[in-house]
Amino acid sequence: MTDTAPVPRHDDVLGSGSPPWAVRLAQRLEQSPVPERYDTPLQAVAGALLSSPRIRGLLHGDWLGHAVHPFLTDVPVGAWTSAALLDLSGRGDVRPAAQYLVGAGLVAAVPTAVTGVAEWGRTEGAASRVGVVHAASNVTALAFYSGSFAVRRAGRHRLGVLLGLAGLTAAGAGGFLGSHLAFARKVGSRHPAFAQPPT
């Protein structure tokens, strides 16, 4: 598969005039040299994951025809969002369900992160720099949610809720940057067949 094949678009331009603040932020990250100072651990993990052609094909979605990572992200984010909704309901009887969803999101985050690093291993330049910040946001979310799960199990529900909301904020930031890579910069593995316009 390739990650550079052009894909026909029918919605390339959104609005006009000055770009929104989020677009300007993403552009600054693309040009910033700071992320490159911290990409060594990611490079090591990506190199290990991509060293085997079989594993590389599995993680990149050769068997599916396009990247696996984007749709895997729905599972942890969906679980954590559902947990937040239960938490904000204020009902005591849903606390076990919220804790379960936080834990389920943590488990689902593992394959999501692995496939994400595999996709990042194929990037360079601006996309690579944004990818580092995307990964950092998601690691931050994992840290908050790990803490949230631990304190919930210890009976400290309110602290667990606060940590969960902080984690959801970090995951949201990571999700925005991931969307920027996938949609604005067209980063992602895909089968060459998708380079041809549909009939």
C-alpha positions as CSV (number, residue, x, y, z in Angstrom):
1,M,0.0,0.0,0.0
2,T,1.0,3.6,-0.2
3,D,0.5,6.7,2.0
4,T,0.9,9.3,-0.7
5,A,-1.6,8.5,-3.4
6,P,-3.9,11.4,-4.2
7,V,-7.5,10.8,-3.4
8,P,-10.3,12.7,-5.3
9,R,-12.1,15.1,-3.0
10,H,-15.4,17.0,-3.4
11,D,-15.0,19.1,-0.2
12,D,-11.5,20.4,-0.4
13,V,-12.3,24.0,0.5
14,L,-14.1,25.0,3.7
15,G,-14.9,28.7,3.9
16,S,-12.6,31.6,3.0
17,G,-10.6,34.3,4.6
18,S,-8.5,34.0,7.7
19,P,-8.1,30.3,8.9
20,P,-9.6,29.4,12.3
21,W,-7.3,29.4,15.3
22,A,-7.2,25.6,15.3
23,V,-5.8,25.6,11.7
24,R,-3.2,28.2,12.7
25,L,-2.2,26.1,15.7
26,A,-1.7,23.0,13.5
27,Q,0.3,25.0,11.0
28,R,2.6,26.3,13.8
29,L,3.2,22.7,15.0
30,E,4.0,21.7,11.5
31,Q,6.8,24.3,11.4
32,S,8.0,24.0,14.9
33,P,11.4,22.2,15.5
34,V,10.5,21.3,19.1
35,P,8.7,18.0,18.4
36,E,11.8,16.7,16.6
37,R,13.8,16.9,19.8
38,Y,11.5,14.3,21.4
39,D,10.8,11.8,18.6
40,T,13.7,9.4,19.4
41,P,11.5,7.0,21.5
42,L,8.8,6.9,18.9
43,Q,11.4,6.2,16.2
44,A,12.7,3.3,18.2
45,V,9.2,1.8,18.7
46,A,8.3,2.4,15.1
47,G,11.5,0.8,13.8
48,A,10.8,-2.3,15.9
49,L,7.2,-2.6,14.7
50,L,8.0,-2.1,11.1
51,S,11.1,-4.4,10.9
52,S,8.9,-7.4,10.0
53,P,7.1,-7.2,6.7
54,R,4.3,-9.4,8.0
55,I,3.7,-7.3,11.1
56,R,4.1,-4.1,9.1
57,G,1.4,-5.2,6.7
58,L,-0.9,-6.2,9.6
59,L,-0.5,-2.8,11.4
60,H,-0.8,-0.7,8.2
61,G,-4.0,-2.5,7.2
62,D,-2.7,-4.3,4.0
63,W,-5.4,-6.9,4.7
64,L,-8.1,-4.2,4.9
65,G,-7.1,-1.9,2.1
66,H,-6.5,1.2,4.2
67,A,-5.1,2.2,7.6
68,V,-6.5,0.4,10.7
69,H,-5.6,3.1,13.2
70,P,-8.4,5.7,12.4
71,F,-11.3,3.4,13.2
72,L,-9.6,1.8,16.2
73,T,-9.6,5.3,17.8
74,D,-13.4,5.2,18.0
75,V,-13.2,2.5,20.7
76,P,-11.2,4.2,23.5
77,V,-12.6,7.6,22.8
78,G,-16.2,6.2,22.7
79,A,-15.7,4.4,25.9
80,W,-14.2,7.4,27.7
81,T,-16.9,9.7,26.4
82,S,-19.6,7.3,27.6
83,A,-17.9,7.2,31.0
84,A,-17.9,11.0,31.2
85,L,-21.6,11.1,30.4
86,L,-22.3,8.7,33.1
87,D,-20.1,10.6,35.6
88,L,-21.8,13.9,34.7
89,S,-25.2,12.3,35.4
90,G,-24.4,12.4,39.1
91,R,-26.0,9.0,39.7
92,G,-24.3,6.8,42.1
93,D,-25.7,3.6,40.6
94,V,-23.8,4.1,37.3
95,R,-20.4,4.5,38.9
96,P,-19.4,0.8,38.3
97,A,-20.4,1.1,34.7
98,A,-18.3,4.3,34.3
99,Q,-15.3,2.6,35.9
100,Y,-15.7,-0.4,33.5
101,L,-15.8,2.0,30.5
102,V,-12.6,3.7,31.7
103,G,-10.9,0.4,32.0
104,A,-12.2,-0.8,28.6
105,G,-10.9,2.4,27.0
106,L,-7.5,1.7,28.5
107,V,-7.4,-1.8,27.1
108,A,-8.6,-0.6,23.6
109,A,-6.0,2.2,23.6
110,V,-3.1,-0.4,23.4
111,P,-3.8,-1.6,19.8
112,T,-4.9,1.9,18.9
113,A,-1.5,3.3,20.0
114,V,0.5,0.5,18.3
115,T,-1.2,1.0,14.9
116,G,-0.8,4.8,15.3
117,V,3.0,4.5,15.9
118,A,3.2,2.2,12.8
119,E,1.4,4.9,10.7
120,W,3.7,7.6,12.1
121,G,6.7,5.6,11.1
122,R,5.9,6.3,7.5
123,T,5.7,10.1,7.9
124,E,8.3,12.8,7.6
125,G,8.7,16.5,7.9
126,A,5.6,18.5,9.0
127,A,3.4,15.4,9.3
128,S,6.0,13.7,11.5
129,R,6.2,16.8,13.8
130,V,2.4,16.9,14.3
131,G,2.4,13.2,14.8
132,V,4.8,13.6,17.8
133,V,2.4,16.1,19.5
134,H,-0.6,13.9,18.6
135,A,1.2,10.9,20.3
136,A,2.1,13.1,23.3
137,S,-1.5,14.2,23.7
138,N,-2.7,10.6,23.7
139,V,0.0,9.5,26.2
140,T,-1.2,12.2,28.5
141,A,-4.7,11.0,28.1
142,L,-3.6,7.5,28.9
143,A,-1.8,8.7,32.1
144,F,-4.9,10.6,33.3
145,Y,-7.2,7.7,32.6
146,S,-4.8,5.2,34.3
147,G,-4.9,7.4,37.3
148,S,-8.7,7.7,37.1
149,F,-9.1,4.0,37.0
150,A,-6.8,3.4,39.9
151,V,-8.5,6.0,42.2
152,R,-12.0,4.8,41.2
153,R,-11.0,1.3,42.3
154,A,-9.9,2.8,45.6
155,G,-13.3,4.4,46.1
156,R,-12.2,8.0,45.3
157,H,-14.9,8.6,42.7
158,R,-14.7,12.4,42.5
159,L,-11.0,12.5,41.9
160,G,-11.5,9.7,39.3
161,V,-14.1,11.9,37.5
162,L,-11.7,14.9,37.5
163,L,-8.8,12.8,36.2
164,G,-11.2,11.3,33.6
165,L,-12.3,14.7,32.3
166,A,-8.7,15.9,32.1
167,G,-7.9,12.7,30.1
168,L,-10.9,13.3,27.8
169,T,-9.6,16.8,27.1
170,A,-6.1,15.5,26.2
171,A,-7.7,12.8,24.1
172,G,-9.8,15.5,22.3
173,A,-6.6,17.5,21.5
174,G,-5.0,14.3,20.2
175,G,-8.1,13.6,18.2
176,F,-8.0,17.0,16.5
177,L,-4.4,16.5,15.5
178,G,-5.1,13.0,14.2
179,S,-8.0,14.4,12.1
180,H,-5.7,17.1,10.8
181,L,-3.2,14.5,9.7
182,A,-5.8,12.2,8.2
183,F,-8.0,14.8,6.4
184,A,-6.0,18.0,6.0
185,R,-2.7,16.3,5.2
186,K,-4.0,13.0,3.8
187,V,-1.7,10.9,6.0
188,G,-2.6,7.2,6.1
189,S,-2.0,3.9,4.4
190,R,-4.3,3.0,1.5
191,H,-4.4,0.6,-1.4
192,P,-3.3,2.0,-4.7
193,A,-6.7,1.2,-6.1
194,F,-8.1,4.2,-4.2
195,A,-5.9,6.5,-6.3
196,Q,-8.3,6.0,-9.1
197,P,-11.5,8.2,-9.1
198,P,-14.7,6.2,-8.6
199,T,-17.0,5.8,-11.6
